[in-house]
Amino acid sequence: MAKSRTIYICEACSYESAKWMGKCPSCKAWNTFQETEIHKSDKETNQGLAQLSEQGPNGAIPIDEINAKEVPRLKSHDEEFNRVVGGGTMPGSITLIGGEPGIGKSTLLLQIALHFPQKVLYVSGEESLVQIKGRADRMKYSATNCLLLAETNTSKIFQEIKKQKVDLLVIDSIQTMQSPTVDALPGSMSQIRECAGEFQRFAKRHGIAVILIGHITKDGQLAGPKVLEHIVDTVLQFEGDQHHAHRILRSQKNRFGPAAELGIYEMQSSGLHAVTDPTSIMLSSQDGQREGVSTGCILEGIRPLLIETQTLVSPSYYGTPQRSSTGFDNRRLHMLIAVFEKRVQFPIGARDVFLNIAGGIKVTDPGADLAVIASFLSSCIEQFTMPQKAVFCGEIGLSGEVRPVSRILQRVVEAEKRGMTTFVTSAQHKKALSDYKGSLSVQLISHIRELID
């Protein structure tokens, strides 16, 4: 006998309510409740549970009786992807990759599937098999273990997995999948949540690695219920500008490896190609000093990168000065402007300030603060002489002090490898850098005023 009921689910946090509410009591968001009808039959529910209940132990097991041997990871030909996910995809894990439409998510995963050493099932709910084959031909692949399936029904997908005995499952996309146990349209929150849960349970039971492609909303958040990000083991964000060739794969969550890792790709006619030397696209090839330009060193995960910071400080012709940043947090820019004006005694507050991080990368490492201050000085003060091939690295406090950053020795070594001659950082790193014997000249400062002196 069919069972039907209507509930209201918050789009922001997945809070459920029996009636519509203007403000969510959980996340305090307004106008986020959507009506969802749950209509299940006992037969369909039992069939769905039966498909996922095969294998696996019943009941609790003492921890000493569990054989916790190390499971080898599934490695693709793409070393950038392997590094971002922690050394390869873990069997039994589920990974979610999100990004704007047309940014290259399907291209990246199809490319990985075509060159994967184990058997892969690529399931598409958005494209036909002919369309996928045409895209694959442009990638110039040879022999492949990739199987293609155009399907949206999760039950049929599970049957095909058991039949083919694959090691990796790619779903394009989770918003197009539909579970027969839920009477709702594909893309609805209840369908996304149920389908993701089914893929998770199936992956854990059978030891299959699953990669889901997800859409994002206008504000850059993954579409669907927030619980989707909690269900999966790894969340990757594929970023970039459709008007530029470079794409950035960023790890936001990873249960099996370091988070905040970053991989860089270049989009070409034959697909996405990994950029093994990302610093080369971050730094300008122009020699000599340039006004308002400085070099910083940041960490993306455990990987040091040199970045180019560009600042333009100009007279303001409006009542309120403009503050604009690209690739840098605008609130942190306001803080650095206030610290610069107060501690350096330079009236920058009444001027327009434009900050750009070259290369299209988004910087969140506070170690870039000192490079931003150095670019302020170069743009504002004519008497300030920027050292040739210098790298600035340090966090700036509200009193103007230069604070230490993590993994300073790695940053210094990276700067030396790039041919830099001077490294300016916090004086609190004196002990950490005491064993450094390289050719780089390390200058230790305690306050931003020392940059002028």
C-alpha positions as CSV (number, residue, x, y, z in Angstrom):
1,M,0.0,0.0,0.0
2,A,1.4,3.4,-0.9
3,K,2.4,5.8,1.7
4,S,2.4,9.5,0.9
5,R,3.2,12.7,2.9
6,T,4.4,16.2,2.3
7,I,7.3,17.8,4.1
8,Y,9.3,21.1,3.7
9,I,13.1,20.9,3.4
10,C,15.5,23.8,3.9
11,E,17.7,24.2,0.8
12,A,20.6,25.5,2.8
13,C,20.9,23.0,5.7
14,S,18.3,20.2,4.9
15,Y,16.3,20.9,8.0
16,E,12.9,19.2,7.7
17,S,9.6,20.7,8.8
18,A,6.0,19.5,8.6
19,K,4.9,23.0,7.6
20,W,6.3,25.9,5.6
21,M,8.4,28.4,7.5
22,G,9.8,31.7,6.4
23,K,12.9,31.5,8.5
24,C,14.8,28.2,9.1
25,P,15.3,27.6,12.8
26,S,18.5,25.7,12.2
27,C,20.6,27.9,9.8
28,K,18.5,31.1,10.2
29,A,18.2,31.5,6.4
30,W,15.1,33.1,4.9
31,N,12.8,31.7,2.2
32,T,14.7,28.5,1.7
33,F,12.0,25.9,2.4
34,Q,10.8,23.8,-0.6
35,E,7.8,21.5,-0.6
36,T,8.7,17.9,-1.1
37,E,6.3,15.0,-1.5
38,I,7.5,11.6,-0.2
39,H,5.5,8.8,-1.9
40,K,6.8,5.3,-1.3
41,S,5.4,1.8,-1.6
42,D,6.4,-1.0,0.7
43,K,7.5,-3.2,-2.3
44,E,9.7,-0.5,-3.8
45,T,11.3,0.3,-0.4
46,N,12.1,-3.4,0.3
47,Q,13.6,-3.8,-3.2
48,G,15.8,-0.8,-2.8
49,L,17.1,-1.9,0.6
50,A,17.6,-5.5,-0.6
51,Q,19.9,-4.3,-3.4
52,L,22.2,-2.5,-0.8
53,S,22.1,-5.1,2.0
54,E,24.3,-7.7,0.3
55,Q,27.6,-8.6,2.0
56,G,29.1,-6.9,5.0
57,P,29.0,-8.0,8.6
58,N,25.9,-8.0,10.8
59,G,26.2,-6.5,14.3
60,A,29.1,-5.0,16.2
61,I,32.6,-6.4,16.0
62,P,35.4,-6.0,18.6
63,I,38.0,-3.6,17.3
64,D,40.8,-6.2,17.9
65,E,39.2,-8.6,15.5
66,I,39.2,-6.2,12.5
67,N,41.9,-6.9,10.0
68,A,42.9,-3.3,9.2
69,K,45.4,-3.9,6.4
70,E,46.4,-1.0,4.2
71,V,44.3,-0.7,1.1
72,P,46.2,0.3,-2.1
73,R,44.9,3.3,-3.8
74,L,43.6,3.4,-7.4
75,K,45.9,5.7,-9.3
76,S,45.1,7.3,-12.6
77,H,47.5,8.6,-15.3
78,D,46.9,12.1,-14.0
79,E,49.4,12.9,-11.3
80,E,47.8,16.2,-10.5
81,F,44.5,14.5,-9.7
82,N,46.2,11.8,-7.7
83,R,48.0,14.4,-5.5
84,V,44.8,16.4,-4.9
85,V,42.9,13.4,-3.7
86,G,45.8,12.3,-1.5
87,G,47.8,9.9,-3.6
88,G,45.0,8.2,-5.6
89,T,41.3,7.3,-5.2
90,M,40.6,5.1,-2.2
91,P,38.5,2.0,-2.9
92,G,35.1,2.2,-1.2
93,S,35.3,6.0,-1.1
94,I,32.9,8.5,-2.7
95,T,34.1,11.8,-4.2
96,L,32.1,14.8,-5.2
97,I,33.5,17.3,-7.7
98,G,31.6,20.6,-8.3
99,G,32.1,23.5,-10.6
100,E,30.3,26.0,-12.9
101,P,28.6,24.7,-16.1
102,G,31.1,24.3,-19.0
103,I,34.2,24.6,-16.8
104,G,35.4,21.1,-17.8
105,K,34.2,18.7,-15.0
106,S,33.0,16.1,-17.5
107,T,36.1,16.5,-19.7
108,L,38.4,16.0,-16.7
109,L,36.6,12.8,-15.4
110,L,36.2,11.3,-18.9
111,Q,39.8,11.9,-19.5
112,I,40.7,10.1,-16.2
113,A,38.2,7.2,-17.1
114,L,39.7,6.7,-20.6
115,H,43.3,6.2,-19.2
116,F,42.4,4.4,-15.9
117,P,44.3,1.1,-15.5
118,Q,41.3,-0.7,-13.9
119,K,37.8,-1.1,-15.3
120,V,35.7,2.0,-15.2
121,L,31.9,2.6,-15.7
122,Y,31.1,6.1,-16.9
123,V,27.4,6.8,-16.4
124,S,25.9,9.9,-18.0
125,G,22.5,11.3,-17.4
126,E,23.1,14.4,-19.4
127,E,24.7,13.3,-22.7
128,S,24.1,10.5,-25.2
129,L,26.7,7.8,-25.8
130,V,27.4,9.3,-29.3
131,Q,28.1,12.7,-27.7
132,I,30.5,11.2,-25.2
133,K,32.3,9.1,-27.9
134,G,32.8,12.3,-30.0
135,R,34.3,14.1,-27.0
136,A,36.5,11.1,-26.2
137,D,37.8,10.9,-29.8
138,R,39.2,14.5,-29.5
139,M,41.3,13.3,-26.5
140,K,43.1,10.8,-28.7
141,Y,43.0,7.8,-26.4
142,S,44.3,4.3,-27.3
143,A,43.1,1.1,-25.7
144,T,40.8,1.7,-22.7
145,N,39.0,-0.1,-19.9
146,C,36.2,2.5,-19.9
147,L,32.6,1.4,-20.3
148,L,29.9,3.9,-21.1
149,L,26.3,3.9,-19.9
150,A,23.5,6.4,-20.5
151,E,21.2,5.8,-17.6
152,T,19.5,7.7,-14.7
153,N,17.9,4.9,-12.7
154,T,20.1,3.9,-9.8
155,S,18.7,0.3,-9.6
156,K,19.8,-0.3,-13.3
157,I,23.2,1.2,-12.6
158,F,23.8,-1.1,-9.6
159,Q,22.8,-4.1,-11.8
160,E,25.3,-3.0,-14.5
161,I,28.1,-2.6,-11.9
162,K,27.5,-6.1,-10.6
163,K,27.5,-7.5,-14.1
164,Q,30.7,-5.7,-15.3
165,K,32.5,-5.8,-11.9
166,V,34.1,-2.4,-12.3
167,D,36.6,-0.7,-9.9
168,L,35.6,2.9,-10.5
169,L,32.2,4.4,-11.1
170,V,31.8,8.0,-12.5
171,I,28.3,9.6,-12.3
172,D,27.6,12.6,-14.5
173,S,25.8,14.1,-12.7
174,I,24.1,13.4,-9.3
175,Q,21.4,16.0,-10.2
176,T,20.2,13.7,-13.0
177,M,20.0,10.5,-11.0
178,Q,16.7,9.1,-9.9
179,S,16.0,6.4,-7.2
180,P,12.8,4.2,-7.7
181,T,12.3,4.3,-3.9
182,V,11.5,8.1,-3.9
183,D,8.6,9.6,-5.8
184,A,10.1,12.9,-6.8
185,L,11.6,14.6,-9.8
186,P,15.4,14.2,-10.6
187,G,17.3,17.1,-9.1
188,S,15.0,17.6,-6.1
189,M,16.6,17.5,-2.7
190,S,15.0,14.3,-1.7
191,Q,16.2,12.5,-4.9
192,I,19.8,13.9,-4.5
193,R,20.0,12.9,-0.9
194,E,18.6,9.4,-1.5
195,C,20.7,8.7,-4.6
196,A,23.9,9.9,-2.9
197,G,23.1,7.7,0.1
198,E,22.6,4.7,-2.2
199,F,25.9,5.3,-4.0
200,Q,27.6,5.6,-0.6
201,R,26.2,2.4,0.8
202,F,27.0,0.5,-2.4
203,A,30.6,1.8,-2.5
204,K,31.2,0.8,1.1
205,R,29.7,-2.7,0.6
206,H,31.5,-3.6,-2.6
207,G,34.7,-1.6,-2.3
208,I,34.1,0.5,-5.4
209,A,35.4,4.0,-5.8
210,V,32.6,6.4,-6.8
211,I,33.1,9.9,-8.3
212,L,30.0,12.2,-8.5
213,I,29.8,15.3,-10.6
214,G,27.7,18.0,-9.0
215,H,26.3,21.4,-10.2
216,I,26.8,24.6,-8.2
217,T,24.4,27.5,-7.5
218,K,24.8,31.2,-8.4
219,D,26.7,31.9,-5.2
220,G,29.2,29.1,-5.8
221,Q,27.7,26.6,-3.4
222,L,27.1,23.0,-4.4
223,A,23.5,22.5,-5.5
224,G,21.3,20.2,-3.4
225,P,21.0,19.5,0.3
226,K,23.9,20.4,2.5
227,V,23.9,16.8,3.8
228,L,25.4,15.8,0.4
229,E,28.7,17.3,1.4
230,H,28.6,15.3,4.6
231,I,27.8,12.0,2.9
232,V,30.8,12.0,0.6
233,D,34.4,11.4,1.7
234,T,36.0,14.0,-0.6
235,V,34.8,17.3,-1.9
236,L,36.7,18.9,-4.9
237,Q,36.0,22.2,-6.5
238,F,36.9,22.8,-10.2
239,E,37.5,26.5,-10.7
240,G,38.4,28.8,-13.6
241,D,37.3,31.4,-16.0
242,Q,35.8,30.3,-19.3
243,H,37.7,33.1,-21.0
244,H,41.0,31.7,-19.9
245,A,42.7,28.4,-20.5
246,H,43.8,27.5,-16.9
247,R,41.6,25.5,-14.5
248,I,42.2,24.9,-10.8
249,L,41.2,21.7,-9.0
250,R,41.0,22.4,-5.3
251,S,40.4,20.0,-2.4
252,Q,37.9,21.3,0.2
253,K,37.4,18.1,2.2
254,N,39.3,14.8,2.2
255,R,38.9,12.0,4.7
256,F,41.8,10.1,3.2
257,G,44.4,12.8,2.6
258,P,45.3,16.5,3.2
259,A,42.7,19.1,2.5
260,A,43.3,22.4,0.6
261,E,45.5,20.7,-2.0
262,L,45.6,22.3,-5.4
263,G,46.1,21.1,-9.0
264,I,46.4,23.3,-12.1
265,Y,45.3,22.3,-15.6
266,E,45.4,24.0,-19.0
267,M,42.4,23.5,-21.4
268,Q,43.5,22.6,-24.9
269,S,41.7,21.2,-27.9
270,S,42.8,17.7,-26.9
271,G,41.5,18.0,-23.3
272,L,42.9,19.1,-20.0
273,H,46.7,19.0,-19.5
274,A,48.3,19.1,-16.1
275,V,50.6,22.1,-15.3
276,T,53.5,20.5,-13.5
277,D,55.2,23.9,-12.9
278,P,52.4,26.2,-11.6
279,T,54.8,29.0,-10.5
280,S,55.6,29.6,-14.2
281,I,52.1,30.8,-14.9
282,M,51.8,32.8,-11.7
283,L,54.9,35.0,-12.2
284,S,55.5,37.4,-15.0
285,S,58.4,36.8,-17.4
286,Q,59.2,40.6,-17.4
287,D,62.6,41.4,-15.9
288,G,63.4,44.5,-13.8
289,Q,61.4,46.4,-11.2
290,R,57.8,47.4,-11.8
291,E,55.8,49.8,-9.7
292,G,53.3,48.2,-7.4
293,V,54.4,44.6,-8.1
294,S,55.8,42.2,-5.5
295,T,56.4,38.4,-5.2
296,G,54.9,36.4,-2.3
297,C,55.1,32.7,-1.3
298,I,51.9,30.8,-0.3
299,L,51.0,27.3,0.6
300,E,48.3,25.3,-1.1
301,G,47.9,22.2,1.0
302,I,51.6,21.3,1.5
303,R,52.7,22.7,-1.8
304,P,54.6,26.1,-1.8
305,L,53.8,28.5,-4.7
306,L,55.3,31.8,-5.7
307,I,52.6,34.4,-6.6
308,E,52.7,37.9,-8.2
309,T,50.9,40.6,-6.2
310,Q,49.9,43.7,-8.3
311,T,48.6,46.9,-6.6
312,L,47.5,50.2,-8.1
313,V,47.0,53.1,-5.7
314,S,45.6,56.2,-7.4
315,P,43.8,59.4,-6.5
316,S,40.0,59.0,-5.9
317,Y,37.6,61.1,-8.0
318,Y,34.6,59.9,-6.0
319,G,33.3,60.6,-2.6
320,T,34.0,57.1,-1.4
321,P,37.3,55.6,-2.5
322,Q,37.1,52.3,-4.4
323,R,38.5,49.1,-2.9
324,S,38.7,46.2,-5.4
325,S,40.6,42.9,-5.2
326,T,40.8,39.9,-7.6
327,G,42.0,36.6,-6.1
328,F,42.2,38.1,-2.6
329,D,39.7,38.5,0.3
330,N,38.3,42.0,0.1
331,R,37.7,42.2,3.9
332,R,41.4,41.4,4.5
333,L,42.4,44.0,1.9
334,H,40.4,46.6,3.9
335,M,42.2,45.5,7.1
336,L,45.7,45.7,5.5
337,I,44.9,49.2,4.1
338,A,43.9,50.4,7.7
339,V,47.1,48.9,9.2
340,F,49.2,50.4,6.4
341,E,47.8,53.9,6.9
342,K,48.0,53.7,10.7
343,R,51.4,52.1,11.2
344,V,53.3,53.5,8.2
345,Q,51.7,57.0,8.5
346,F,50.9,57.2,4.8
347,P,47.4,58.6,3.8
348,I,46.2,55.8,1.6
349,G,42.7,55.7,3.0
350,A,41.5,58.5,0.7
351,R,42.8,56.8,-2.5
352,D,41.5,54.1,-4.7
353,V,43.2,50.7,-4.2
354,F,43.1,47.9,-6.7
355,L,44.7,44.6,-5.9
356,N,45.2,41.7,-8.3
357,I,46.8,38.2,-7.8
358,A,48.2,37.3,-11.2
359,G,47.4,33.9,-12.8
360,G,43.8,33.6,-11.7
361,I,44.5,31.9,-8.4
362,K,42.5,32.7,-5.2
363,V,44.7,33.3,-2.2
364,T,43.6,32.4,1.4
365,D,47.1,32.0,3.0
366,P,47.8,34.9,5.4
367,G,51.4,34.5,4.4
368,A,50.6,36.7,1.4
369,D,50.0,39.8,3.6
370,L,53.6,41.0,3.6
371,A,53.7,40.8,-0.2
372,V,50.6,43.0,-0.4
373,I,52.1,45.5,2.0
374,A,55.3,45.6,-0.1
375,S,53.2,46.2,-3.3
376,F,51.5,49.1,-1.4
377,L,54.8,50.7,-0.7
378,S,56.0,50.3,-4.2
379,S,52.9,51.9,-5.6
380,C,52.6,54.8,-3.1
381,I,56.2,55.8,-2.1
382,E,58.6,56.8,-4.9
383,Q,61.6,56.5,-2.6
384,F,60.8,52.8,-1.8
385,T,63.2,50.5,-3.6
386,M,62.0,47.0,-4.2
387,P,64.9,44.5,-3.8
388,Q,65.6,42.6,-7.1
389,K,64.2,39.1,-7.2
390,A,62.8,39.4,-3.6
391,V,60.1,37.3,-2.0
392,F,57.9,38.6,0.8
393,C,56.2,36.1,3.2
394,G,54.5,36.9,6.5
395,E,51.2,37.5,8.2
396,I,50.5,41.1,9.3
397,G,48.9,41.8,12.7
398,L,46.8,44.9,13.5
399,S,49.7,46.6,15.2
400,G,51.8,46.2,12.1
401,E,54.0,43.3,13.4
402,V,55.1,40.6,11.0
403,R,54.0,37.3,12.3
404,P,55.4,33.8,11.4
405,V,53.8,31.4,8.9
406,S,53.8,27.6,8.7
407,R,56.4,25.5,6.8
408,I,58.8,28.5,6.3
409,L,61.7,26.3,5.3
410,Q,59.8,24.8,2.4
411,R,58.9,28.3,1.2
412,V,62.5,29.4,1.3
413,V,63.7,26.4,-0.6
414,E,61.0,26.9,-3.2
415,A,62.1,30.6,-3.7
416,E,65.7,29.5,-4.0
417,K,64.8,26.9,-6.7
418,R,63.0,29.7,-8.7
419,G,66.2,31.8,-8.8
420,M,65.2,34.4,-6.2
421,T,68.0,36.1,-4.3
422,T,66.2,37.7,-1.2
423,F,63.6,36.3,1.1
424,V,61.9,38.7,3.6
425,T,60.0,37.2,6.4
426,S,59.2,37.4,10.2
427,A,62.0,37.7,12.7
428,Q,60.3,35.0,14.7
429,H,61.6,32.5,12.1
430,K,65.2,33.0,13.2
431,K,65.4,29.6,15.0
432,A,63.5,27.7,12.3
433,L,65.9,29.0,9.6
434,S,69.1,28.6,11.6
435,D,69.9,25.4,9.8
436,Y,69.3,26.8,6.3
437,K,72.6,26.8,4.3
438,G,71.3,27.8,0.9
439,S,72.4,30.8,-1.3
440,L,69.2,32.8,-0.6
441,S,69.7,36.0,1.5
442,V,67.1,35.8,4.3
443,Q,66.1,39.2,5.8
444,L,64.2,39.0,9.1
445,I,61.9,41.9,10.1
446,S,59.6,42.5,13.1
447,H,57.4,45.3,11.8
448,I,56.3,46.6,8.4
449,R,58.0,49.9,9.0
450,E,61.3,48.1,8.6
451,L,60.5,47.6,4.9
452,I,61.0,51.4,4.5
453,D,64.2,51.5,6.6
